């Protein structure tokens, strides 16, 4: 009996030495990157701030919360080649997931102009809000994909449209906002 226990302990010790014991000081725990503290989605400005943070963190869970799942439509139109691209909620989530899968992408930075103006577009339903980012306003996207870095000076007109969600599923008295439209015109 004692011989069997000794043999079992000896076998475990040999396996630890050969494979690198979990208690080995040379074995590092996996790196866990903390997620940012996202703002509450209480107005369109905080949604854009959360969007900036979620892209930087390549966080698909937060991206899912920012876009209206059932009604979101994003469009990009290039006047030079007359092409139009259309995106839905799942496309936006898949885009951020693709950024996360590419381990060579070390950073994604979205910059907004120093001041953002919110207004109501008379062509939209009355409770919607719009924030337009004009050409040359300071709206930029930078992606570092080692060894290359892309700086996309967003020399385009972009508009984000937001809808209120009342009540918020997590609170019977609060309103949260979601992106319902995004358009970009070159």
Phi and psi in degrees as a GROMACS rama.xvg file:
@    title "Ramachandran Plot"
@    xaxis  label "Phi"
@    yaxis  label "Psi"
@TYPE xy
-64.6011  -37.6969  UNK-2
-63.639  -38.9195  UNK-3
-65.6019  -43.2038  UNK-4
-63.0254  -42.8599  UNK-5
-61.5041  -43.0071  UNK-6
-63.9766  -40.8061  UNK-7
-65.3452  -44.4951  UNK-8
-64.7637  -39.6088  UNK-9
-63.0195  -41.708  UNK-10
-62.6274  -43.8085  UNK-11
-62.6681  -43.3283  UNK-12
-62.5833  -42.6939  UNK-13
-63.6383  -43.3142  UNK-14
-63.351  -38.1147  UNK-15
-64.3286  -41.8014  UNK-16
-66.6376  -43.1419  UNK-17
-69.3628  -44.6365  UNK-18
-94.8381  -10.2562  UNK-19
88.8909  100.891  UNK-20
-63.6152  147.474  UNK-21
-65.0625  -19.8353  UNK-22
-92.1436  2.48916  UNK-23
-66.1693  132.961  UNK-24
-67.4891  -17.1001  UNK-25
-80.7045  -16.3248  UNK-26
-90.9933  118.474  UNK-27
-92.6535  143.117  UNK-28
-69.777  157.175  UNK-29
-62.4379  145.518  UNK-30
-76.2103  125.028  UNK-31
-111.642  117.787  UNK-32
-90.3891  120.253  UNK-33
-70.0785  143.4  UNK-34
-80.4366  151.726  UNK-35
-69.7321  163.521  UNK-36
-81.9599  106.966  UNK-37
-79.3056  145.335  UNK-38
-72.1808  156.876  UNK-39
-67.7688  143.635  UNK-40
-86.4572  58.3999  UNK-41
-90.8184  -8.11157  UNK-42
-159.201  165.681  UNK-43
-59.6204  -32.8744  UNK-44
-63.1448  -43.1975  UNK-45
-68.7347  -29.261  UNK-46
-65.9967  -44.1515  UNK-47
-64.7956  -36.631  UNK-48
-64.8705  -43.3753  UNK-49
-63.668  -36.3436  UNK-50
-62.2531  -44.6705  UNK-51
-59.891  -45.9634  UNK-52
-67.4473  -40.3178  UNK-53
-66.3781  -39.1727  UNK-54
-65.2886  -43.1125  UNK-55
-61.3796  -37.5125  UNK-56
-85.9664  -7.3166  UNK-57
52.5118  47.9613  UNK-58
-101.082  98.9655  UNK-59
-68.7439  -28.6922  UNK-60
-63.8266  -41.3634  UNK-61
-72.2416  -38.866  UNK-62
-57.6103  -39.7741  UNK-63
-59.2249  -31.4535  UNK-64
-80.9512  -22.7676  UNK-65
-83.3103  -29.7544  UNK-66
-100.869  143.998  UNK-67
-73.2832  112.806  UNK-68
-59.3278  -40.9277  UNK-69
-85.7856  -27.1327  UNK-70
-119.615  -4.94067  UNK-71
-66.7616  135.356  UNK-72
-139.834  125.135  UNK-73
-112.831  142.225  UNK-74
-136.428  144.879  UNK-75
-130.389  129.702  UNK-76
-126.074  125.975  UNK-77
-106.229  110.431  UNK-78
-65.8252  -26.4025  UNK-79
-65.3948  -44.9614  UNK-80
-112.975  10.5003  UNK-81
56.5154  33.0367  UNK-82
-101.286  146.365  UNK-83
-127.636  129.321  UNK-84
-111.163  140.012  UNK-85
-123.71  138.273  UNK-86
-125.395  149.041  UNK-87
-120.118  -175.956  UNK-88
-55.5585  -47.5401  UNK-89
-67.6667  -30.2279  UNK-90
-64.5749  -41.9071  UNK-91
-65.0714  -41.8022  UNK-92
-65.4237  -43.9822  UNK-93
-63.5756  -35.7546  UNK-94
-61.5499  -46.8451  UNK-95
-69.5213  -35.5277  UNK-96
-62.724  -38.161  UNK-97
-65.9091  -38.4262  UNK-98
-61.1274  -41.4089  UNK-99
-67.5081  -34.9791  UNK-100
-70.2287  -28.9218  UNK-101
-81.7567  98.5885  UNK-102
-68.2793  -15.26  UNK-103
-79.0027  -15.5247  UNK-104
-78.5256  109.747  UNK-105
-93.5997  -22.6661  UNK-106
-156.657  149.028  UNK-107
-133.172  120.458  UNK-108
-125.063  124.503  UNK-109
-108.657  128.768  UNK-110
-115.916  136.382  UNK-111
-107.955  163.048  UNK-112
-61.3416  159.839  UNK-113
-61.2053  -28.483  UNK-114
-133.072  137.762  UNK-115
-115.218  139.439  UNK-116
-112.374  126.85  UNK-117
-100.571  136.881  UNK-118
-148.634  170.659  UNK-119
-104.839  124.92  UNK-120
-86.3526  122.487  UNK-121
-62.6507  -18.9676  UNK-122
-80.4206  -10.8443  UNK-123
-95.7953  163.716  UNK-124
-55.829  152.621  UNK-125
-61.394  -25.826  UNK-126
-91.9406  -2.2112  UNK-127
-75.6255  158.259  UNK-128
-131.41  151.057  UNK-129
-126.864  139.476  UNK-130
-124.883  119.916  UNK-131
-105.488  135.635  UNK-132
-110.674  111.251  UNK-133
-82.7506  159.517  UNK-134
-57.33  137.669  UNK-135
70.9237  14.5313  UNK-136
-86.0324  -10.2751  UNK-137
107.763  10.3253  UNK-138
-83.0904  114.444  UNK-139
-139.327  156.81  UNK-140
-131.464  129.897  UNK-141
-125.288  127.271  UNK-142
-121.7  122.721  UNK-143
-100.942  109.396  UNK-144
-119.298  96.4272  UNK-145
-53.1443  130.907  UNK-146
-93.5358  10.3246  UNK-147
-104.313  149.291  UNK-148
-129.028  133.785  UNK-149
-110.852  129.338  UNK-150
-114.207  108.409  UNK-151
-98.5372  94.6196  UNK-152
-72.4273  109.693  UNK-153
-72.4697  76.3767  UNK-154
-82.3782  55.7369  UNK-155
-137.792  167.586  UNK-156
-98.4316  121.795  UNK-157
-121.715  144.628  UNK-158
-132.98  131.576  UNK-159
-107.165  131.226  UNK-160
-115.317  139.832  UNK-161
-125.299  148.198  UNK-162
-124.347  144.45  UNK-163
-80.9313  144.866  UNK-164
-116.401  107.449  UNK-165
-125.651  133.326  UNK-166
-78.1298  158.623  UNK-167
-66.7965  139.098  UNK-168
-57.15  -24.5694  UNK-169
-92.6489  -6.10284  UNK-170
-152.618  133.971  UNK-171
-78.2608  -9.72659  UNK-172
-114.872  -11.6429  UNK-173
-96.2891  153.753  UNK-174
-110.428  134.226  UNK-175
-115.622  163.108  UNK-176
-118.962  150.132  UNK-177
-137.038  154.722  UNK-178
-79.5044  124.076  UNK-179
-108.465  -25.4356  UNK-180
-143.343  147.564  UNK-181
-141.378  132.736  UNK-182
-135.23  145  UNK-183
-136.141  128.292  UNK-184
-123.588  123.085  UNK-185
